[in-house]
Amino acid sequence: MTSVIARSTGSTLHHIKRCWSGSLIGGKQCIRPSALPQSVVRNGSVPVCPFGTKFSVMGKPKVVFVLGPPGSGKGTQCEKIVKEFGYTHLSAGDLLREERNREGSEYGALIEDNIKNGRIVPVEITCALLENAMNKTTEATGNDRFLIDGFPRNEDNLQGWTKKMADKVEQQFVLFFECSEQQCTERCLKRGESSGRSDDNAESLKKRFNTYINDTVAIIKHYEELQLVKKIDASAGPDAVFEHVKAIFGEQK
């Protein structure tokens, strides 16, 4: 998968947790002083957060949530969207797995336990990793359009995102891939033959589907009430599904 995933260091994660409300104040992007022109730094014309982080004025990142049951093809379609429309793909699951595998991570064991048992990782961790990835990607590439894949997945995720991030981003819409449990399970088991993922097995998949039905479906209904959901039938092959996806993204400015 050609996702652009920004690696999160422990110190950066802790900074985000200490200075959450200041990392994107009024649409101002948090960046390192080293990334600023030295004349600007010397002149002191850039606002500073309480922890010494510099800010530059930028538009709010544009965000599309990508939701659907495990195995519905979210990752595959995100890869195609990246190539066709230039978005940056941030997979909440990939970011969590990356943090879990990072040497010295204080959250590694907690993340692994939740993933393996089909439970949802605490929202503070997921939001911190997502925000860090968006900040680093925009700073490095200038790209401010993001696909957030597999998040929010429950009410706690939604409330955490709304509290910490909703005023910092422009929510474009929610891309929802519909697919039957049987077909999704078959896809995941096939993927598990080579993916190496600890949750691509029958036992974990059953738990993940239960979590999806009990928790994530309500989130999709919430966004439907806000008329933000773009629904896609994901039962067809990847190329056929992407024809419908292209029509949706082609309408965006």
C-alpha beads as a LAMMPS data file, in Angstrom:
LAMMPS data file: protein, C-alpha beads

253 atoms
252 bonds

1 atom types
1 bond types

-500.0 500.0 xlo xhi
-500.0 500.0 ylo yhi
-500.0 500.0 zlo zhi

Masses

1 110.0

Atoms # bond

1 1 1 0.000 0.000 0.000
2 1 1 1.378 3.333 -1.037
3 1 1 0.070 5.217 1.951
4 1 1 1.980 8.227 3.157
5 1 1 2.402 7.485 6.853
6 1 1 4.376 9.915 8.969
7 1 1 6.322 8.186 11.702
8 1 1 5.525 9.377 15.199
9 1 1 8.281 9.744 17.731
10 1 1 7.577 9.484 21.425
11 1 1 8.582 13.069 22.082
12 1 1 6.333 14.379 19.318
13 1 1 3.392 12.362 20.614
14 1 1 3.908 13.749 24.099
15 1 1 4.132 17.296 22.719
16 1 1 0.826 16.835 20.942
17 1 1 -0.812 15.636 24.159
18 1 1 0.578 18.604 26.129
19 1 1 -0.181 21.242 23.508
20 1 1 -3.201 19.823 21.701
21 1 1 -5.285 22.960 21.583
22 1 1 -2.398 24.997 20.190
23 1 1 -1.175 22.754 17.386
24 1 1 -3.610 24.168 14.860
25 1 1 -5.055 27.387 16.265
26 1 1 -7.551 29.123 14.006
27 1 1 -6.235 27.282 10.974
28 1 1 -2.583 28.026 11.761
29 1 1 -0.348 25.069 11.066
30 1 1 2.171 24.003 13.703
31 1 1 5.643 23.705 12.159
32 1 1 9.218 23.453 13.341
33 1 1 11.246 26.657 13.505
34 1 1 13.836 25.019 11.253
35 1 1 11.224 24.877 8.458
36 1 1 10.682 28.653 8.529
37 1 1 12.705 31.260 6.617
38 1 1 15.378 32.524 8.970
39 1 1 14.381 36.148 8.324
40 1 1 10.908 35.387 9.647
41 1 1 12.290 33.616 12.716
42 1 1 14.718 36.463 13.440
43 1 1 12.048 39.116 13.034
44 1 1 9.796 37.303 15.464
45 1 1 6.768 37.687 13.183
46 1 1 5.522 34.128 13.644
47 1 1 3.137 33.421 16.571
48 1 1 4.405 31.058 19.242
49 1 1 2.441 28.497 21.245
50 1 1 3.004 28.125 25.026
51 1 1 5.570 25.384 24.396
52 1 1 7.655 27.388 21.929
53 1 1 6.275 25.870 18.723
54 1 1 6.166 28.222 15.733
55 1 1 3.028 28.670 13.629
56 1 1 2.413 29.751 10.059
57 1 1 -0.894 30.822 8.592
58 1 1 -2.371 28.103 6.362
59 1 1 -5.813 26.868 5.389
60 1 1 -7.415 24.084 7.345
61 1 1 -6.590 20.560 6.131
62 1 1 -9.392 18.992 4.081
63 1 1 -10.438 15.604 5.451
64 1 1 -12.436 12.697 4.020
65 1 1 -13.272 9.863 6.417
66 1 1 -13.218 6.428 4.757
67 1 1 -15.403 3.909 6.572
68 1 1 -16.721 0.406 6.011
69 1 1 -16.425 -3.107 7.429
70 1 1 -13.046 -4.870 7.531
71 1 1 -12.253 -6.188 4.069
72 1 1 -14.524 -3.769 2.208
73 1 1 -11.593 -2.451 0.185
74 1 1 -10.913 0.832 1.971
75 1 1 -7.145 0.580 1.625
76 1 1 -7.245 -0.442 -2.029
77 1 1 -9.567 2.408 -2.956
78 1 1 -7.548 4.916 -0.947
79 1 1 -4.473 3.937 -2.923
80 1 1 -6.317 4.624 -6.153
81 1 1 -7.658 7.963 -4.868
82 1 1 -4.121 9.028 -3.930
83 1 1 -2.885 8.344 -7.479
84 1 1 -5.874 9.930 -9.221
85 1 1 -6.670 12.914 -7.008
86 1 1 -3.521 13.622 -4.985
87 1 1 -4.851 13.079 -1.478
88 1 1 -2.592 11.754 1.286
89 1 1 -3.817 8.473 2.742
90 1 1 -3.590 8.113 6.502
91 1 1 -4.694 4.732 7.777
92 1 1 -5.586 4.859 11.468
93 1 1 -4.873 1.134 11.699
94 1 1 -1.478 1.435 10.004
95 1 1 -0.485 4.340 12.245
96 1 1 -1.451 2.332 15.323
97 1 1 0.414 -0.759 14.126
98 1 1 3.445 1.395 13.354
99 1 1 3.350 2.935 16.829
100 1 1 2.883 -0.535 18.341
101 1 1 6.037 -1.743 16.570
102 1 1 8.106 1.346 17.377
103 1 1 10.886 0.459 19.770
104 1 1 10.331 1.993 23.174
105 1 1 6.670 2.913 22.582
106 1 1 4.830 3.150 25.883
107 1 1 1.583 2.386 24.029
108 1 1 2.774 -0.681 22.106
109 1 1 1.367 -3.383 24.398
110 1 1 -1.943 -1.549 24.838
111 1 1 -2.370 -1.093 21.087
112 1 1 -1.531 -4.751 20.375
113 1 1 -3.982 -6.024 22.981
114 1 1 -6.799 -3.919 21.555
115 1 1 -6.072 -4.776 17.908
116 1 1 -5.720 -8.503 18.560
117 1 1 -9.007 -8.656 20.463
118 1 1 -10.946 -6.552 17.981
119 1 1 -11.346 -3.649 20.380
120 1 1 -10.928 0.036 19.586
121 1 1 -7.761 1.788 20.765
122 1 1 -8.298 4.802 23.088
123 1 1 -9.163 7.863 21.022
124 1 1 -6.444 10.059 22.559
125 1 1 -3.746 7.845 21.056
126 1 1 -5.360 7.592 17.621
127 1 1 -6.106 11.322 17.328
128 1 1 -2.580 12.220 18.428
129 1 1 -1.066 9.965 15.766
130 1 1 -3.406 11.303 13.070
131 1 1 -2.753 14.934 13.944
132 1 1 0.987 14.378 14.024
133 1 1 0.879 12.661 10.624
134 1 1 -1.164 15.481 9.071
135 1 1 1.130 18.164 10.485
136 1 1 4.291 16.428 9.306
137 1 1 2.889 15.654 5.857
138 1 1 1.708 19.232 5.248
139 1 1 5.019 20.604 6.465
140 1 1 7.055 18.254 4.282
141 1 1 4.947 18.247 1.102
142 1 1 2.467 21.128 1.284
143 1 1 -0.389 18.677 0.688
144 1 1 -3.395 19.536 2.853
145 1 1 -5.929 16.958 1.595
146 1 1 -6.246 13.747 3.604
147 1 1 -8.085 10.450 3.476
148 1 1 -8.474 9.146 7.030
149 1 1 -9.134 5.447 6.702
150 1 1 -10.827 3.442 9.478
151 1 1 -11.684 6.338 11.798
152 1 1 -13.865 7.310 13.651
153 1 1 -15.069 3.832 14.571
154 1 1 -17.279 4.435 17.627
155 1 1 -18.990 7.131 19.679
156 1 1 -15.886 7.708 21.786
157 1 1 -13.829 8.226 18.605
158 1 1 -16.414 10.666 17.296
159 1 1 -16.569 12.674 20.507
160 1 1 -12.774 12.718 20.829
161 1 1 -12.336 13.890 17.240
162 1 1 -15.066 16.521 17.599
163 1 1 -13.522 17.872 20.786
164 1 1 -9.898 17.921 19.655
165 1 1 -9.900 18.179 15.874
166 1 1 -13.222 19.248 14.347
167 1 1 -12.425 22.974 14.421
168 1 1 -8.945 22.375 13.013
169 1 1 -9.981 20.677 9.754
170 1 1 -12.486 21.064 6.931
171 1 1 -14.649 17.943 6.860
172 1 1 -15.479 17.268 3.198
173 1 1 -17.545 14.078 3.437
174 1 1 -17.568 10.451 4.589
175 1 1 -16.856 7.779 1.971
176 1 1 -18.707 4.636 3.063
177 1 1 -18.018 1.244 1.456
178 1 1 -20.848 -1.267 1.878
179 1 1 -20.075 -4.981 1.667
180 1 1 -21.473 -8.205 3.175
181 1 1 -19.813 -9.856 6.160
182 1 1 -19.261 -13.076 4.216
183 1 1 -17.503 -11.387 1.317
184 1 1 -15.413 -9.177 3.598
185 1 1 -14.356 -12.167 5.702
186 1 1 -13.277 -14.101 2.610
187 1 1 -11.219 -11.131 1.428
188 1 1 -9.501 -10.691 4.806
189 1 1 -8.674 -14.379 5.148
190 1 1 -7.184 -14.323 1.658
191 1 1 -5.210 -11.195 2.557
192 1 1 -4.064 -12.842 5.784
193 1 1 -2.175 -15.471 3.828
194 1 1 0.470 -12.870 3.029
195 1 1 -0.253 -9.724 5.072
196 1 1 1.312 -10.855 8.358
197 1 1 -1.396 -8.929 10.224
198 1 1 -2.326 -10.400 13.594
199 1 1 -6.015 -9.562 13.032
200 1 1 -6.476 -11.224 9.618
201 1 1 -7.786 -14.479 11.059
202 1 1 -11.261 -15.935 11.599
203 1 1 -11.379 -15.325 15.355
204 1 1 -10.238 -11.693 15.181
205 1 1 -12.442 -10.993 12.169
206 1 1 -15.573 -12.108 14.018
207 1 1 -14.723 -9.710 16.858
208 1 1 -13.933 -6.906 14.414
209 1 1 -17.262 -7.361 12.644
210 1 1 -19.109 -7.331 15.943
211 1 1 -17.329 -4.085 16.812
212 1 1 -18.228 -2.643 13.407
213 1 1 -21.920 -3.562 13.726
214 1 1 -22.235 -2.471 17.354
215 1 1 -20.184 0.729 17.156
216 1 1 -19.277 1.971 13.680
217 1 1 -22.690 1.658 12.026
218 1 1 -24.025 4.293 14.445
219 1 1 -21.251 6.682 13.358
220 1 1 -22.223 6.267 9.707
221 1 1 -25.863 6.996 10.627
222 1 1 -24.722 10.118 12.473
223 1 1 -22.990 11.458 9.370
224 1 1 -25.957 10.445 7.199
225 1 1 -28.124 12.749 9.314
226 1 1 -25.647 15.525 8.488
227 1 1 -25.900 14.574 4.783
228 1 1 -22.171 13.965 4.607
229 1 1 -22.154 10.277 3.589
230 1 1 -21.282 9.140 0.064
231 1 1 -22.230 5.448 -0.120
232 1 1 -20.471 2.969 -2.427
233 1 1 -21.391 -0.668 -3.169
234 1 1 -18.039 -2.377 -2.550
235 1 1 -19.091 -5.891 -3.581
236 1 1 -17.729 -5.500 -7.124
237 1 1 -14.086 -5.666 -8.185
238 1 1 -11.686 -2.831 -7.291
239 1 1 -11.712 -1.174 -10.723
240 1 1 -15.505 -1.194 -10.980
241 1 1 -15.816 0.241 -7.473
242 1 1 -13.328 2.970 -8.299
243 1 1 -15.457 4.191 -11.214
244 1 1 -18.097 5.174 -8.646
245 1 1 -15.442 6.666 -6.375
246 1 1 -14.081 8.806 -9.211
247 1 1 -17.525 10.254 -9.854
248 1 1 -17.757 11.378 -6.218
249 1 1 -14.292 12.951 -6.068
250 1 1 -14.755 14.532 -9.456
251 1 1 -17.514 16.686 -7.939
252 1 1 -15.172 18.121 -5.295
253 1 1 -13.477 21.486 -5.772

Bonds

1 1 1 2
2 1 2 3
3 1 3 4
4 1 4 5
5 1 5 6
6 1 6 7
7 1 7 8
8 1 8 9
9 1 9 10
10 1 10 11
11 1 11 12
12 1 12 13
13 1 13 14
14 1 14 15
15 1 15 16
16 1 16 17
17 1 17 18
18 1 18 19
19 1 19 20
20 1 20 21
21 1 21 22
22 1 22 23
23 1 23 24
24 1 24 25
25 1 25 26
26 1 26 27
27 1 27 28
28 1 28 29
29 1 29 30
30 1 30 31
31 1 31 32
32 1 32 33
33 1 33 34
34 1 34 35
35 1 35 36
36 1 36 37
37 1 37 38
38 1 38 39
39 1 39 40
40 1 40 41
41 1 41 42
42 1 42 43
43 1 43 44
44 1 44 45
45 1 45 46
46 1 46 47
47 1 47 48
48 1 48 49
49 1 49 50
50 1 50 51
51 1 51 52
52 1 52 53
53 1 53 54
54 1 54 55
55 1 55 56
56 1 56 57
57 1 57 58
58 1 58 59
59 1 59 60
60 1 60 61
61 1 61 62
62 1 62 63
63 1 63 64
64 1 64 65
65 1 65 66
66 1 66 67
67 1 67 68
68 1 68 69
69 1 69 70
70 1 70 71
71 1 71 72
72 1 72 73
73 1 73 74
74 1 74 75
75 1 75 76
76 1 76 77
77 1 77 78
78 1 78 79
79 1 79 80
80 1 80 81
81 1 81 82
82 1 82 83
83 1 83 84
84 1 84 85
85 1 85 86
86 1 86 87
87 1 87 88
88 1 88 89
89 1 89 90
90 1 90 91
91 1 91 92
92 1 92 93
93 1 93 94
94 1 94 95
95 1 95 96
96 1 96 97
97 1 97 98
98 1 98 99
99 1 99 100
100 1 100 101
101 1 101 102
102 1 102 103
103 1 103 104
104 1 104 105
105 1 105 106
106 1 106 107
107 1 107 108
108 1 108 109
109 1 109 110
110 1 110 111
111 1 111 112
112 1 112 113
113 1 113 114
114 1 114 115
115 1 115 116
116 1 116 117
117 1 117 118
118 1 118 119
119 1 119 120
120 1 120 121
121 1 121 122
122 1 122 123
123 1 123 124
124 1 124 125
125 1 125 126
126 1 126 127
127 1 127 128
128 1 128 129
129 1 129 130
130 1 130 131
131 1 131 132
132 1 132 133
133 1 133 134
134 1 134 135
135 1 135 136
136 1 136 137
137 1 137 138
138 1 138 139
139 1 139 140
140 1 140 141
141 1 141 142
142 1 142 143
143 1 143 144
144 1 144 145
145 1 145 146
146 1 146 147
147 1 147 148
148 1 148 149
149 1 149 150
150 1 150 151
151 1 151 152
152 1 152 153
153 1 153 154
154 1 154 155
155 1 155 156
156 1 156 157
157 1 157 158
158 1 158 159
159 1 159 160
160 1 160 161
161 1 161 162
162 1 162 163
163 1 163 164
164 1 164 165
165 1 165 166
166 1 166 167
167 1 167 168
168 1 168 169
169 1 169 170
170 1 170 171
171 1 171 172
172 1 172 173
173 1 173 174
174 1 174 175
175 1 175 176
176 1 176 177
177 1 177 178
178 1 178 179
179 1 179 180
180 1 180 181
181 1 181 182
182 1 182 183
183 1 183 184
184 1 184 185
185 1 185 186
186 1 186 187
187 1 187 188
188 1 188 189
189 1 189 190
190 1 190 191
191 1 191 192
192 1 192 193
193 1 193 194
194 1 194 195
195 1 195 196
196 1 196 197
197 1 197 198
198 1 198 199
199 1 199 200
200 1 200 201
201 1 201 202
202 1 202 203
203 1 203 204
204 1 204 205
205 1 205 206
206 1 206 207
207 1 207 208
208 1 208 209
209 1 209 210
210 1 210 211
211 1 211 212
212 1 212 213
213 1 213 214
214 1 214 215
215 1 215 216
216 1 216 217
217 1 217 218
218 1 218 219
219 1 219 220
220 1 220 221
221 1 221 222
222 1 222 223
223 1 223 224
224 1 224 225
225 1 225 226
226 1 226 227
227 1 227 228
228 1 228 229
229 1 229 230
230 1 230 231
231 1 231 232
232 1 232 233
233 1 233 234
234 1 234 235
235 1 235 236
236 1 236 237
237 1 237 238
238 1 238 239
239 1 239 240
240 1 240 241
241 1 241 242
242 1 242 243
243 1 243 244
244 1 244 245
245 1 245 246
246 1 246 247
247 1 247 248
248 1 248 249
249 1 249 250
250 1 250 251
251 1 251 252
252 1 252 253
